């Protein structure tokens, strides 16, 4: 999916529930590789960012964090 988005196929993101605004879509379609990577990182981070930190707060997550 991420490879398709890097090629400008933004529909791959929206099919999986990721959302982005019109400016981000234009960058994903027509921006440089660095610009597309930065926007893609922002979009994915806003959707799932902080998930590892939240999982680490659970009992099971804290045991895995410390390999207990």
PyMOL Python script that loads the backbone (N, CA, C, O; Angstrom):
from pymol import cmd

cmd.read_pdbstr("""\
ATOM      1  N   UNK A   1       0.821  -1.195   0.000  1.00  0.00           N
ATOM      2  CA  UNK A   1       0.000   0.000   0.000  1.00  0.00           C
ATOM      3  C   UNK A   1       0.867   1.262   0.000  1.00  0.00           C
ATOM      4  O   UNK A   1       0.598   2.199  -0.751  1.00  0.00           O
ATOM      5  N   UNK A   2       1.882   1.287   0.821  1.00  0.00           N
ATOM      6  CA  UNK A   2       2.716   2.489   0.908  1.00  0.00           C
ATOM      7  C   UNK A   2       3.435   2.750  -0.409  1.00  0.00           C
ATOM      8  O   UNK A   2       3.604   3.903  -0.806  1.00  0.00           O
ATOM      9  N   UNK A   3       3.854   1.702  -1.079  1.00  0.00           N
ATOM     10  CA  UNK A   3       4.506   1.866  -2.373  1.00  0.00           C
ATOM     11  C   UNK A   3       3.572   2.476  -3.399  1.00  0.00           C
ATOM     12  O   UNK A   3       3.981   3.318  -4.199  1.00  0.00           O
ATOM     13  N   UNK A   4       2.304   2.047  -3.374  1.00  0.00           N
ATOM     14  CA  UNK A   4       1.327   2.611  -4.304  1.00  0.00           C
ATOM     15  C   UNK A   4       1.132   4.095  -4.042  1.00  0.00           C
ATOM     16  O   UNK A   4       1.022   4.889  -4.975  1.00  0.00           O
ATOM     17  N   UNK A   5       1.090   4.459  -2.786  1.00  0.00           N
ATOM     18  CA  UNK A   5       0.905   5.867  -2.437  1.00  0.00           C
ATOM     19  C   UNK A   5       2.116   6.686  -2.887  1.00  0.00           C
ATOM     20  O   UNK A   5       1.969   7.810  -3.366  1.00  0.00           O
ATOM     21  N   UNK A   6       3.301   6.121  -2.731  1.00  0.00           N
ATOM     22  CA  UNK A   6       4.503   6.829  -3.166  1.00  0.00           C
ATOM     23  C   UNK A   6       4.506   7.025  -4.679  1.00  0.00           C
ATOM     24  O   UNK A   6       5.181   7.917  -5.192  1.00  0.00           O
ATOM     25  N   UNK A   7       3.751   6.190  -5.390  1.00  0.00           N
ATOM     26  CA  UNK A   7       3.613   6.348  -6.841  1.00  0.00           C
ATOM     27  C   UNK A   7       2.443   7.252  -7.213  1.00  0.00           C
ATOM     28  O   UNK A   7       2.127   7.393  -8.395  1.00  0.00           O
ATOM     29  N   UNK A   8       1.788   7.874  -6.214  1.00  0.00           N
ATOM     30  CA  UNK A   8       0.708   8.813  -6.476  1.00  0.00           C
ATOM     31  C   UNK A   8      -0.683   8.232  -6.436  1.00  0.00           C
ATOM     32  O   UNK A   8      -1.652   8.938  -6.716  1.00  0.00           O
ATOM     33  N   UNK A   9      -0.811   6.962  -6.095  1.00  0.00           N
ATOM     34  CA  UNK A   9      -2.125   6.325  -6.029  1.00  0.00           C
ATOM     35  C   UNK A   9      -2.711   6.514  -4.636  1.00  0.00           C
ATOM     36  O   UNK A   9      -2.656   5.606  -3.806  1.00  0.00           O
ATOM     37  N   UNK A  10      -3.263   7.672  -4.383  1.00  0.00           N
ATOM     38  CA  UNK A  10      -3.734   8.021  -3.039  1.00  0.00           C
ATOM     39  C   UNK A  10      -4.963   7.232  -2.615  1.00  0.00           C
ATOM     40  O   UNK A  10      -5.271   7.163  -1.425  1.00  0.00           O
ATOM     41  N   UNK A  11      -5.661   6.644  -3.558  1.00  0.00           N
ATOM     42  CA  UNK A  11      -6.835   5.846  -3.210  1.00  0.00           C
ATOM     43  C   UNK A  11      -6.489   4.664  -2.324  1.00  0.00           C
ATOM     44  O   UNK A  11      -7.335   4.185  -1.569  1.00  0.00           O
ATOM     45  N   UNK A  12      -5.247   4.188  -2.409  1.00  0.00           N
ATOM     46  CA  UNK A  12      -4.821   3.066  -1.574  1.00  0.00           C
ATOM     47  C   UNK A  12      -4.895   3.431  -0.093  1.00  0.00           C
ATOM     48  O   UNK A  12      -5.180   2.573   0.742  1.00  0.00           O
ATOM     49  N   UNK A  13      -4.642   4.688   0.236  1.00  0.00           N
ATOM     50  CA  UNK A  13      -4.737   5.126   1.634  1.00  0.00           C
ATOM     51  C   UNK A  13      -6.175   5.175   2.116  1.00  0.00           C
ATOM     52  O   UNK A  13      -6.499   4.649   3.180  1.00  0.00           O
ATOM     53  N   UNK A  14      -7.021   5.798   1.344  1.00  0.00           N
ATOM     54  CA  UNK A  14      -8.396   5.989   1.787  1.00  0.00           C
ATOM     55  C   UNK A  14      -9.148   4.674   1.893  1.00  0.00           C
ATOM     56  O   UNK A  14     -10.055   4.559   2.717  1.00  0.00           O
ATOM     57  N   UNK A  15      -8.804   3.685   1.090  1.00  0.00           N
ATOM     58  CA  UNK A  15      -9.460   2.377   1.185  1.00  0.00           C
ATOM     59  C   UNK A  15      -9.198   1.712   2.523  1.00  0.00           C
ATOM     60  O   UNK A  15      -9.999   0.896   2.978  1.00  0.00           O
ATOM     61  N   UNK A  16      -8.098   2.046   3.150  1.00  0.00           N
ATOM     62  CA  UNK A  16      -7.744   1.451   4.432  1.00  0.00           C
ATOM     63  C   UNK A  16      -8.017   2.375   5.614  1.00  0.00           C
ATOM     64  O   UNK A  16      -7.536   2.131   6.720  1.00  0.00           O
ATOM     65  N   UNK A  17      -8.777   3.420   5.386  1.00  0.00           N
ATOM     66  CA  UNK A  17      -9.218   4.280   6.468  1.00  0.00           C
ATOM     67  C   UNK A  17      -8.314   5.440   6.824  1.00  0.00           C
ATOM     68  O   UNK A  17      -8.592   6.157   7.786  1.00  0.00           O
ATOM     69  N   UNK A  18      -7.253   5.645   6.086  1.00  0.00           N
ATOM     70  CA  UNK A  18      -6.389   6.791   6.339  1.00  0.00           C
ATOM     71  C   UNK A  18      -7.004   8.007   5.668  1.00  0.00           C
ATOM     72  O   UNK A  18      -7.535   7.914   4.562  1.00  0.00           O
ATOM     73  N   UNK A  19      -6.931   9.142   6.339  1.00  0.00           N
ATOM     74  CA  UNK A  19      -7.499  10.351   5.748  1.00  0.00           C
ATOM     75  C   UNK A  19      -6.421  11.411   5.581  1.00  0.00           C
ATOM     76  O   UNK A  19      -5.449  11.466   6.334  1.00  0.00           O
ATOM     77  N   UNK A  20      -6.620  12.240   4.583  1.00  0.00           N
ATOM     78  CA  UNK A  20      -5.686  13.314   4.293  1.00  0.00           C
ATOM     79  C   UNK A  20      -6.454  14.422   3.607  1.00  0.00           C
ATOM     80  O   UNK A  20      -7.518  14.191   3.033  1.00  0.00           O
ATOM     81  N   UNK A  21      -5.914  15.624   3.667  1.00  0.00           N
ATOM     82  CA  UNK A  21      -6.601  16.760   3.062  1.00  0.00           C
ATOM     83  C   UNK A  21      -6.176  16.942   1.610  1.00  0.00           C
ATOM     84  O   UNK A  21      -5.322  16.211   1.109  1.00  0.00           O
ATOM     85  N   UNK A  22      -6.771  17.913   0.943  1.00  0.00           N
ATOM     86  CA  UNK A  22      -6.524  18.140  -0.481  1.00  0.00           C
ATOM     87  C   UNK A  22      -5.070  18.520  -0.757  1.00  0.00           C
ATOM     88  O   UNK A  22      -4.502  18.111  -1.770  1.00  0.00           O
ATOM     89  N   UNK A  23      -4.478  19.288   0.126  1.00  0.00           N
ATOM     90  CA  UNK A  23      -3.079  19.685  -0.059  1.00  0.00           C
ATOM     91  C   UNK A  23      -2.173  18.466   0.046  1.00  0.00           C
ATOM     92  O   UNK A  23      -1.271  18.286  -0.772  1.00  0.00           O
ATOM     93  N   UNK A  24      -2.413  17.630   1.052  1.00  0.00           N
ATOM     94  CA  UNK A  24      -1.613  16.420   1.197  1.00  0.00           C
ATOM     95  C   UNK A  24      -1.780  15.507  -0.028  1.00  0.00           C
ATOM     96  O   UNK A  24      -0.814  14.901  -0.490  1.00  0.00           O
ATOM     97  N   UNK A  25      -2.989  15.416  -0.538  1.00  0.00           N
ATOM     98  CA  UNK A  25      -3.234  14.596  -1.720  1.00  0.00           C
ATOM     99  C   UNK A  25      -2.432  15.106  -2.919  1.00  0.00           C
ATOM    100  O   UNK A  25      -1.852  14.316  -3.663  1.00  0.00           O
ATOM    101  N   UNK A  26      -2.400  16.420  -3.102  1.00  0.00           N
ATOM    102  CA  UNK A  26      -1.638  16.992  -4.212  1.00  0.00           C
ATOM    103  C   UNK A  26      -0.144  16.699  -4.069  1.00  0.00           C
ATOM    104  O   UNK A  26       0.536  16.398  -5.050  1.00  0.00           O
ATOM    105  N   UNK A  27       0.351  16.789  -2.844  1.00  0.00           N
ATOM    106  CA  UNK A  27       1.763  16.491  -2.604  1.00  0.00           C
ATOM    107  C   UNK A  27       2.038  15.015  -2.871  1.00  0.00           C
ATOM    108  O   UNK A  27       3.054  14.671  -3.475  1.00  0.00           O
ATOM    109  N   UNK A  28       1.136  14.142  -2.423  1.00  0.00           N
ATOM    110  CA  UNK A  28       1.323  12.713  -2.654  1.00  0.00           C
ATOM    111  C   UNK A  28       1.287  12.358  -4.134  1.00  0.00           C
ATOM    112  O   UNK A  28       1.922  11.392  -4.558  1.00  0.00           O
ATOM    113  N   UNK A  29       0.561  13.121  -4.908  1.00  0.00           N
ATOM    114  CA  UNK A  29       0.469  12.851  -6.343  1.00  0.00           C
ATOM    115  C   UNK A  29       1.601  13.497  -7.139  1.00  0.00           C
ATOM    116  O   UNK A  29       2.128  12.891  -8.072  1.00  0.00           O
ATOM    117  N   UNK A  30       1.975  14.719  -6.776  1.00  0.00           N
ATOM    118  CA  UNK A  30       2.871  15.495  -7.626  1.00  0.00           C
ATOM    119  C   UNK A  30       4.160  15.966  -6.959  1.00  0.00           C
ATOM    120  O   UNK A  30       5.001  16.571  -7.623  1.00  0.00           O
ATOM    121  N   UNK A  31       4.334  15.708  -5.679  1.00  0.00           N
ATOM    122  CA  UNK A  31       5.517  16.195  -4.973  1.00  0.00           C
ATOM    123  C   UNK A  31       6.760  15.374  -5.273  1.00  0.00           C
ATOM    124  O   UNK A  31       6.700  14.335  -5.931  1.00  0.00           O
ATOM    125  N   UNK A  32       7.872  15.858  -4.779  1.00  0.00           N
ATOM    126  CA  UNK A  32       9.119  15.107  -4.902  1.00  0.00           C
ATOM    127  C   UNK A  32       9.030  13.880  -3.998  1.00  0.00           C
ATOM    128  O   UNK A  32       8.137  13.779  -3.157  1.00  0.00           O
ATOM    129  N   UNK A  33       9.953  12.964  -4.179  1.00  0.00           N
ATOM    130  CA  UNK A  33       9.942  11.759  -3.353  1.00  0.00           C
ATOM    131  C   UNK A  33      10.057  12.105  -1.869  1.00  0.00           C
ATOM    132  O   UNK A  33       9.380  11.503  -1.036  1.00  0.00           O
ATOM    133  N   UNK A  34      10.902  13.062  -1.542  1.00  0.00           N
ATOM    134  CA  UNK A  34      11.074  13.471  -0.148  1.00  0.00           C
ATOM    135  C   UNK A  34       9.789  14.087   0.405  1.00  0.00           C
ATOM    136  O   UNK A  34       9.418  13.824   1.549  1.00  0.00           O
ATOM    137  N   UNK A  35       9.110  14.903  -0.399  1.00  0.00           N
ATOM    138  CA  UNK A  35       7.853  15.506   0.041  1.00  0.00           C
ATOM    139  C   UNK A  35       6.787  14.437   0.241  1.00  0.00           C
ATOM    140  O   UNK A  35       6.054  14.466   1.230  1.00  0.00           O
ATOM    141  N   UNK A  36       6.700  13.494  -0.693  1.00  0.00           N
ATOM    142  CA  UNK A  36       5.700  12.425  -0.568  1.00  0.00           C
ATOM    143  C   UNK A  36       5.965  11.574   0.665  1.00  0.00           C
ATOM    144  O   UNK A  36       5.033  11.209   1.381  1.00  0.00           O
ATOM    145  N   UNK A  37       7.235  11.254   0.916  1.00  0.00           N
ATOM    146  CA  UNK A  37       7.588  10.456   2.085  1.00  0.00           C
ATOM    147  C   UNK A  37       7.233  11.187   3.378  1.00  0.00           C
ATOM    148  O   UNK A  37       6.735  10.569   4.318  1.00  0.00           O
ATOM    149  N   UNK A  38       7.483  12.486   3.433  1.00  0.00           N
ATOM    150  CA  UNK A  38       7.169  13.266   4.634  1.00  0.00           C
ATOM    151  C   UNK A  38       5.673  13.316   4.892  1.00  0.00           C
ATOM    152  O   UNK A  38       5.232  13.149   6.029  1.00  0.00           O
ATOM    153  N   UNK A  39       4.889  13.546   3.842  1.00  0.00           N
ATOM    154  CA  UNK A  39       3.433  13.604   4.005  1.00  0.00           C
ATOM    155  C   UNK A  39       2.895  12.234   4.383  1.00  0.00           C
ATOM    156  O   UNK A  39       2.035  12.128   5.258  1.00  0.00           O
ATOM    157  N   UNK A  40       3.381  11.196   3.745  1.00  0.00           N
ATOM    158  CA  UNK A  40       2.933   9.846   4.057  1.00  0.00           C
ATOM    159  C   UNK A  40       3.233   9.499   5.507  1.00  0.00           C
ATOM    160  O   UNK A  40       2.405   8.897   6.191  1.00  0.00           O
ATOM    161  N   UNK A  41       4.404   9.872   5.972  1.00  0.00           N
ATOM    162  CA  UNK A  41       4.774   9.650   7.367  1.00  0.00           C
ATOM    163  C   UNK A  41       3.825  10.378   8.310  1.00  0.00           C
ATOM    164  O   UNK A  41       3.403   9.818   9.322  1.00  0.00           O
ATOM    165  N   UNK A  42       3.487  11.621   7.984  1.00  0.00           N
ATOM    166  CA  UNK A  42       2.551  12.392   8.810  1.00  0.00           C
ATOM    167  C   UNK A  42       1.169  11.756   8.841  1.00  0.00           C
ATOM    168  O   UNK A  42       0.547  11.665   9.899  1.00  0.00           O
ATOM    169  N   UNK A  43       0.686  11.314   7.680  1.00  0.00           N
ATOM    170  CA  UNK A  43      -0.654  10.718   7.592  1.00  0.00           C
ATOM    171  C   UNK A  43      -0.714   9.433   8.410  1.00  0.00           C
ATOM    172  O   UNK A  43      -1.654   9.231   9.179  1.00  0.00           O
ATOM    173  N   UNK A  44       0.267   8.575   8.251  1.00  0.00           N
ATOM    174  CA  UNK A  44       0.275   7.304   8.976  1.00  0.00           C
ATOM    175  C   UNK A  44       0.463   7.550  10.469  1.00  0.00           C
ATOM    176  O   UNK A  44      -0.196   6.911  11.289  1.00  0.00           O
ATOM    177  N   UNK A  45       1.346   8.459  10.823  1.00  0.00           N
ATOM    178  CA  UNK A  45       1.572   8.760  12.242  1.00  0.00           C
ATOM    179  C   UNK A  45       0.334   9.315  12.910  1.00  0.00           C
ATOM    180  O   UNK A  45       0.053   8.990  14.063  1.00  0.00           O
ATOM    181  N   UNK A  46      -0.412  10.148  12.202  1.00  0.00           N
ATOM    182  CA  UNK A  46      -1.625  10.705  12.806  1.00  0.00           C
ATOM    183  C   UNK A  46      -2.680   9.630  13.012  1.00  0.00           C
ATOM    184  O   UNK A  46      -3.524   9.750  13.899  1.00  0.00           O
ATOM    185  N   UNK A  47      -2.639   8.576  12.196  1.00  0.00           N
ATOM    186  CA  UNK A  47      -3.623   7.503  12.322  1.00  0.00           C
ATOM    187  C   UNK A  47      -3.231   6.484  13.389  1.00  0.00           C
ATOM    188  O   UNK A  47      -4.095   6.004  14.122  1.00  0.00           O
ATOM    189  N   UNK A  48      -1.965   6.152  13.488  1.00  0.00           N
ATOM    190  CA  UNK A  48      -1.544   5.094  14.414  1.00  0.00           C
ATOM    191  C   UNK A  48      -0.435   5.527  15.356  1.00  0.00           C
ATOM    192  O   UNK A  48       0.060   4.713  16.137  1.00  0.00           O
ATOM    193  N   UNK A  49      -0.036   6.785  15.301  1.00  0.00           N
ATOM    194  CA  UNK A  49       1.035   7.273  16.155  1.00  0.00           C
ATOM    195  C   UNK A  49       0.705   7.096  17.624  1.00  0.00           C
ATOM    196  O   UNK A  49      -0.435   7.303  18.041  1.00  0.00           O
ATOM    197  N   UNK A  50       1.679   6.723  18.390  1.00  0.00           N
ATOM    198  CA  UNK A  50       1.500   6.539  19.825  1.00  0.00           C
ATOM    199  C   UNK A  50       0.951   5.179  20.208  1.00  0.00           C
ATOM    200  O   UNK A  50       0.785   4.890  21.393  1.00  0.00           O
ATOM    201  N   UNK A  51       0.667   4.335  19.218  1.00  0.00           N
ATOM    202  CA  UNK A  51       0.092   3.028  19.518  1.00  0.00           C
ATOM    203  C   UNK A  51       1.054   2.182  20.347  1.00  0.00           C
ATOM    204  O   UNK A  51       0.630   1.529  21.300  1.00  0.00           O
ATOM    205  N   UNK A  52       2.328   2.183  20.003  1.00  0.00           N
ATOM    206  CA  UNK A  52       3.290   1.395  20.773  1.00  0.00           C
ATOM    207  C   UNK A  52       3.386   1.867  22.215  1.00  0.00           C
ATOM    208  O   UNK A  52       3.482   1.053  23.133  1.00  0.00           O
ATOM    209  N   UNK A  53       3.360   3.160  22.414  1.00  0.00           N
ATOM    210  CA  UNK A  53       3.419   3.692  23.779  1.00  0.00           C
ATOM    211  C   UNK A  53       2.191   3.282  24.581  1.00  0.00           C
ATOM    212  O   UNK A  53       2.299   2.938  25.758  1.00  0.00           O
ATOM    213  N   UNK A  54       1.038   3.317  23.951  1.00  0.00           N
ATOM    214  CA  UNK A  54      -0.193   2.917  24.644  1.00  0.00           C
ATOM    215  C   UNK A  54      -0.187   1.417  24.946  1.00  0.00           C
ATOM    216  O   UNK A  54      -0.599   1.003  26.029  1.00  0.00           O
ATOM    217  N   UNK A  55       0.272   0.613  24.006  1.00  0.00           N
ATOM    218  CA  UNK A  55       0.346  -0.828  24.241  1.00  0.00           C
ATOM    219  C   UNK A  55       1.341  -1.159  25.339  1.00  0.00           C
ATOM    220  O   UNK A  55       1.124  -2.098  26.105  1.00  0.00           O
ATOM    221  N   UNK A  56       2.424  -0.407  25.428  1.00  0.00           N
ATOM    222  CA  UNK A  56       3.426  -0.644  26.468  1.00  0.00           C
ATOM    223  C   UNK A  56       2.872  -0.366  27.857  1.00  0.00           C
ATOM    224  O   UNK A  56       3.426  -0.859  28.840  1.00  0.00           O
ATOM    225  N   UNK A  57       1.810   0.396  27.969  1.00  0.00           N
ATOM    226  CA  UNK A  57       1.198   0.701  29.269  1.00  0.00           C
ATOM    227  C   UNK A  57       0.366  -0.462  29.799  1.00  0.00           C
ATOM    228  O   UNK A  57       0.028  -0.484  30.982  1.00  0.00           O
ATOM    229  N   UNK A  58       0.033  -1.423  28.952  1.00  0.00           N
ATOM    230  CA  UNK A  58      -0.751  -2.574  29.402  1.00  0.00           C
ATOM    231  C   UNK A  58       0.151  -3.561  30.118  1.00  0.00           C
ATOM    232  O   UNK A  58       1.372  -3.514  29.963  1.00  0.00           O
ATOM    233  N   UNK A  59      -0.445  -4.467  30.911  1.00  0.00           N
ATOM    234  CA  UNK A  59       0.354  -5.470  31.622  1.00  0.00           C
ATOM    235  C   UNK A  59       1.157  -6.321  30.650  1.00  0.00           C
ATOM    236  O   UNK A  59       2.358  -6.515  30.833  1.00  0.00           O
ATOM    237  N   UNK A  60       0.493  -6.830  29.615  1.00  0.00           N
ATOM    238  CA  UNK A  60       1.190  -7.670  28.650  1.00  0.00           C
ATOM    239  C   UNK A  60       2.257  -6.873  27.907  1.00  0.00           C
ATOM    240  O   UNK A  60       3.350  -7.382  27.662  1.00  0.00           O
ATOM    241  N   UNK A  61       1.955  -5.656  27.553  1.00  0.00           N
ATOM    242  CA  UNK A  61       2.908  -4.821  26.832  1.00  0.00           C
ATOM    243  C   UNK A  61       4.131  -4.499  27.654  1.00  0.00           C
ATOM    244  O   UNK A  61       5.241  -4.465  27.121  1.00  0.00           O
ATOM    245  N   UNK A  62       3.955  -4.261  28.942  1.00  0.00           N
ATOM    246  CA  UNK A  62       5.115  -3.940  29.781  1.00  0.00           C
ATOM    247  C   UNK A  62       5.993  -5.164  29.983  1.00  0.00           C
ATOM    248  O   UNK A  62       7.212  -5.028  30.080  1.00  0.00           O
ATOM    249  N   UNK A  63       5.408  -6.359  30.050  1.00  0.00           N
ATOM    250  CA  UNK A  63       6.225  -7.575  30.182  1.00  0.00           C
ATOM    251  C   UNK A  63       7.041  -7.787  28.904  1.00  0.00           C
ATOM    252  O   UNK A  63       8.208  -8.170  28.974  1.00  0.00           O
ATOM    253  N   UNK A  64       6.444  -7.545  27.758  1.00  0.00           N
ATOM    254  CA  UNK A  64       7.163  -7.738  26.499  1.00  0.00           C
ATOM    255  C   UNK A  64       8.258  -6.676  26.346  1.00  0.00           C
ATOM    256  O   UNK A  64       9.330  -6.953  25.808  1.00  0.00           O
ATOM    257  N   UNK A  65       7.982  -5.483  26.814  1.00  0.00           N
ATOM    258  CA  UNK A  65       8.964  -4.408  26.727  1.00  0.00           C
ATOM    259  C   UNK A  65      10.240  -4.768  27.472  1.00  0.00           C
ATOM    260  O   UNK A  65      11.348  -4.477  27.022  1.00  0.00           O
ATOM    261  N   UNK A  66      10.059  -5.403  28.615  1.00  0.00           N
ATOM    262  CA  UNK A  66      11.212  -5.751  29.451  1.00  0.00           C
ATOM    263  C   UNK A  66      11.595  -7.218  29.331  1.00  0.00           C
ATOM    264  O   UNK A  66      12.397  -7.715  30.122  1.00  0.00           O
ATOM    265  N   UNK A  67      11.022  -7.929  28.331  1.00  0.00           N
ATOM    266  CA  UNK A  67      11.334  -9.344  28.081  1.00  0.00           C
ATOM    267  C   UNK A  67      11.194 -10.208  29.313  1.00  0.00           C
ATOM    268  O   UNK A  67      12.059 -11.037  29.596  1.00  0.00           O
ATOM    269  N   UNK A  68      10.113 -10.023  30.049  1.00  0.00           N
ATOM    270  CA  UNK A  68       9.872 -10.831  31.259  1.00  0.00           C
ATOM    271  C   UNK A  68       9.103 -12.078  30.865  1.00  0.00           C
ATOM    272  O   UNK A  68       8.790 -12.906  31.720  1.00  0.00           O
TER     273      UNK A  68
END
""", "prot")
cmd.dss("prot")
cmd.show_as("cartoon", "prot")
cmd.util.cbc("prot")
cmd.orient("prot")
